[in-house]
């Protein structure tokens, strides 16, 4: 169930049968993970995509879109400055209002616009599509460990937590790619949105390119 803080009403998806998570890569050289879960936490699909054409083809051929919740991760903007700037960029909001700084380029944007037009078209056609922030979701679910983000040991810890803490026993024993693990997180968020029995509640935290960004209601 989702709480919309703007309208103070609950949005229910009790009739949804499938939950799709897409960990969108920032560009075609970074893999995009895809995961589909059902209500019993059975893994229906695990896959890797690369180009946006692959993502479009996957969504076009996805059977039963009307009975699914599709959560797509917000990818980092590859043009944004690296390292320390990423950590403190939220404190530099005055850059947006400085007339002497070039704001026409994307270097000050934290997230990429990749695929936004296509996702908005699907939403306008009646498909339930939402966005999510991977790091925020991991933190809210207690999955942010002490290890370096996306390192092999961090991926192993995340997979173990998904398997035993969240009862995704269908996960294989061999280590999955990080993109697929992050896609499973998005699919599990879809289950939280539809099922009150998970013990978590969701809310619309903001919008990105006219699509709601969903997070855990702490």
Backbone torsions as a table, in degrees:
resi	resn	phi	psi	omega
1	UNK	NA	139.2	-179.6
2	UNK	-111.6	135.5	172.6
3	UNK	-99.6	121.5	175.9
4	UNK	-92.6	108.1	-174.4
5	UNK	-68.4	-20.2	-179.2
6	UNK	-76.5	-44.9	-176.9
7	UNK	-98.7	-4.3	180.0
8	UNK	57.1	38.2	178.4
9	UNK	-131.9	158.2	179.6
10	UNK	-95.4	137.6	177.1
11	UNK	-108.0	119.6	-173.8
12	UNK	-109.0	140.6	178.6
13	UNK	-126.0	44.8	-174.9
14	UNK	-64.5	-20.9	-177.0
15	UNK	-90.2	0.1	-177.6
16	UNK	-77.0	139.9	-175.7
17	UNK	-108.3	-27.2	-175.1
18	UNK	-131.0	153.5	-176.7
19	UNK	-134.5	120.7	-173.8
20	UNK	-109.4	129.6	173.6
21	UNK	-117.2	134.1	178.6
22	UNK	-129.0	113.0	176.4
23	UNK	-91.2	90.4	-170.9
24	UNK	-72.6	125.9	175.4
25	UNK	-71.4	155.1	-177.0
26	UNK	-71.8	-21.7	175.4
27	UNK	-156.9	-179.2	-173.3
28	UNK	-71.9	-14.5	177.3
29	UNK	-85.0	-15.8	176.2
30	UNK	-100.4	125.2	-174.1
31	UNK	-66.6	148.9	175.6
32	UNK	-106.8	122.6	179.0
33	UNK	-88.9	144.4	179.8
34	UNK	-130.5	134.6	177.2
35	UNK	-142.6	140.6	175.6
36	UNK	-128.3	126.3	176.4
37	UNK	-117.4	154.6	170.4
38	UNK	-104.7	-174.9	-175.7
39	UNK	-67.6	-20.7	179.4
40	UNK	-92.9	13.2	-179.8
41	UNK	63.8	23.3	173.1
42	UNK	-82.5	138.0	-179.5
43	UNK	-84.1	117.5	179.5
44	UNK	-89.6	-40.9	-177.7
45	UNK	-143.5	137.4	166.7
46	UNK	-134.2	125.6	-175.8
47	UNK	-153.5	168.2	175.6
48	UNK	-124.9	136.0	176.2
49	UNK	-124.1	169.3	180.0
50	UNK	-131.9	-66.1	-176.3
51	UNK	-79.1	160.8	175.3
52	UNK	-65.5	-26.7	176.1
53	UNK	-64.2	-38.1	175.8
54	UNK	-62.7	-42.0	-179.1
55	UNK	-65.6	-43.5	178.6
56	UNK	-61.4	-43.8	-179.4
57	UNK	-63.4	-42.2	178.7
58	UNK	-60.6	-46.8	-178.5
59	UNK	-69.3	-33.8	178.8
60	UNK	-66.1	-40.0	-176.6
61	UNK	-91.0	1.6	-179.1
62	UNK	-68.3	118.4	-177.8
63	UNK	-79.9	136.4	176.0
64	UNK	75.5	34.3	179.7
65	UNK	-58.8	-32.8	-178.8
66	UNK	-67.3	-20.4	-179.4
67	UNK	-103.5	18.7	-175.4
68	UNK	-128.2	156.0	166.9
69	UNK	-107.1	126.4	-177.9
70	UNK	-111.3	117.3	178.0
71	UNK	-111.4	125.8	-176.4
72	UNK	-118.9	126.7	-177.5
73	UNK	-69.3	150.7	174.4
74	UNK	-83.6	112.2	-178.8
75	UNK	-79.4	149.6	176.3
76	UNK	-67.9	148.0	177.8
77	UNK	-78.9	115.3	-177.4
78	UNK	-67.8	-16.6	-180.0
79	UNK	-85.0	-11.8	-178.3
80	UNK	-71.8	147.7	179.3
81	UNK	-60.9	148.0	-172.6
82	UNK	-91.7	-177.2	170.3
83	UNK	58.9	-128.3	-170.1
84	UNK	-59.7	-31.7	-178.4
85	UNK	-58.1	-38.5	-179.6
86	UNK	-62.2	-35.3	-175.8
87	UNK	-74.8	-32.1	-174.2
88	UNK	-111.6	8.6	-173.8
89	UNK	-62.8	-29.9	-177.9
90	UNK	-67.2	-18.1	178.9
91	UNK	-86.0	-2.1	-175.0
92	UNK	-109.5	39.8	-178.2
93	UNK	-65.6	-23.8	-178.9
94	UNK	-65.3	-17.4	175.9
95	UNK	-59.5	-34.2	-178.1
96	UNK	-62.7	-26.2	-175.9
97	UNK	-105.1	0.3	-179.2
98	UNK	-82.8	118.2	-176.2
99	UNK	-72.2	-16.3	-177.8
100	UNK	-85.4	-8.4	-177.4
101	UNK	-105.4	134.0	-179.9
102	UNK	-67.9	113.9	179.7
103	UNK	-108.0	4.4	-179.7
104	UNK	-75.8	-26.3	177.4
105	UNK	-86.1	170.0	-173.9
106	UNK	-94.6	11.3	-171.6
107	UNK	-69.3	-17.1	179.2
108	UNK	-100.3	3.2	179.6
109	UNK	-92.2	131.7	-178.6
110	UNK	-72.0	-31.5	-173.5
111	UNK	-117.0	152.8	179.5
112	UNK	-85.0	150.3	175.9
113	UNK	-89.0	9.8	-173.3
114	UNK	-57.4	123.1	175.7
115	UNK	77.1	0.9	-174.0
116	UNK	-60.7	-39.8	-178.5
117	UNK	-62.8	-42.3	-179.8
118	UNK	-67.5	-41.3	179.9
119	UNK	-64.6	-38.0	178.9
120	UNK	-66.6	-36.8	176.4
121	UNK	-61.4	-42.8	178.7
122	UNK	-64.9	-40.7	178.4
123	UNK	-62.4	-43.0	-179.3
124	UNK	-68.7	-19.4	176.9
125	UNK	-84.9	-1.8	175.6
126	UNK	107.4	3.1	179.0
127	UNK	-83.0	139.4	-179.9
128	UNK	-83.0	94.6	-179.1
129	UNK	-116.1	134.7	178.6
130	UNK	-136.6	168.5	176.1
131	UNK	-116.0	160.4	175.2
132	UNK	-149.6	152.9	177.2
133	UNK	-99.0	119.5	-173.0
134	UNK	-61.3	-48.2	-176.4
135	UNK	-65.9	-40.2	178.8
136	UNK	-65.2	-39.4	-179.2
137	UNK	-68.5	-42.1	177.7
138	UNK	-60.8	-42.4	179.8
139	UNK	-64.4	-43.7	-178.1
140	UNK	-66.3	-31.8	-179.8
141	UNK	-89.3	2.5	179.6
142	UNK	73.8	30.8	-176.8
143	UNK	-108.1	5.4	177.0
144	UNK	-84.5	105.5	-174.6
145	UNK	-90.2	-166.5	-177.4
146	UNK	-92.6	1.8	-174.6
147	UNK	-94.2	162.6	177.5
148	UNK	-62.4	133.8	-176.2
149	UNK	-57.5	129.6	177.0
150	UNK	68.7	11.4	173.6
151	UNK	-74.3	162.2	179.8
152	UNK	-55.5	-41.6	-178.8
153	UNK	-69.9	-32.4	176.4
154	UNK	-67.8	-39.7	177.9
155	UNK	-65.3	-39.9	179.2
156	UNK	-64.7	-42.0	178.8
157	UNK	-65.1	-39.4	179.0
158	UNK	-65.1	-42.3	179.8
159	UNK	-65.3	-40.7	178.7
160	UNK	-64.4	-39.8	179.6
161	UNK	-65.8	-41.6	177.9
162	UNK	-63.3	-36.6	-175.3
163	UNK	-74.8	-40.4	-172.2
164	UNK	-105.7	-39.4	179.9
165	UNK	-74.8	-37.5	-177.3
166	UNK	-109.3	11.9	168.8
167	UNK	63.6	32.1	174.4
168	UNK	-89.2	69.4	-173.4
169	UNK	-70.4	-13.1	-179.7
170	UNK	-77.6	-5.6	178.4
171	UNK	-65.6	139.1	-179.2
172	UNK	-71.0	166.3	179.6
173	UNK	-77.3	-29.9	176.8
174	UNK	-75.3	152.5	-172.3
175	UNK	-74.8	130.5	178.6
176	UNK	-84.1	157.3	173.5
177	UNK	-61.7	148.4	-176.1
178	UNK	-61.5	-33.9	-179.4
179	UNK	-62.8	-36.6	178.9
180	UNK	-72.7	-36.2	176.3
181	UNK	-63.7	-41.3	179.1
182	UNK	-69.8	-30.4	174.8
183	UNK	-68.9	-37.7	176.4
184	UNK	-61.8	-37.8	175.5
185	UNK	-58.7	-43.9	178.8
186	UNK	-64.3	-39.0	177.7
187	UNK	-66.6	-40.2	178.3
188	UNK	-65.6	-34.7	174.7
189	UNK	-60.1	-37.5	176.4
190	UNK	-61.6	-39.4	176.8
191	UNK	-63.8	-40.3	177.5
192	UNK	-61.1	-38.7	-179.8
193	UNK	-64.6	-26.0	-174.5
194	UNK	-104.8	-16.0	-171.0
195	UNK	-131.3	119.6	179.4
196	UNK	-73.5	-14.0	-174.6
197	UNK	-76.4	-7.4	-179.4
198	UNK	-72.0	-19.1	-178.3
199	UNK	90.5	-1.1	178.4
200	UNK	-118.2	155.3	171.7
201	UNK	-124.1	152.0	-179.6
202	UNK	-113.2	162.4	172.0
203	UNK	-149.8	157.0	175.8
204	UNK	-79.1	115.1	-175.2
205	UNK	-89.6	-35.2	179.4
206	UNK	-167.2	-172.2	174.1
207	UNK	-126.5	145.4	175.0
208	UNK	-131.0	116.5	-177.6
209	UNK	53.0	44.6	175.1
210	UNK	68.5	19.0	173.7
211	UNK	-122.5	132.9	-175.5
212	UNK	-65.3	138.8	174.3
213	UNK	-100.8	121.8	-174.5
214	UNK	-100.8	139.6	175.3
215	UNK	-141.4	172.5	178.9
216	UNK	-78.3	134.7	179.0
217	UNK	-84.9	99.8	-177.1
218	UNK	-82.2	NA	NA
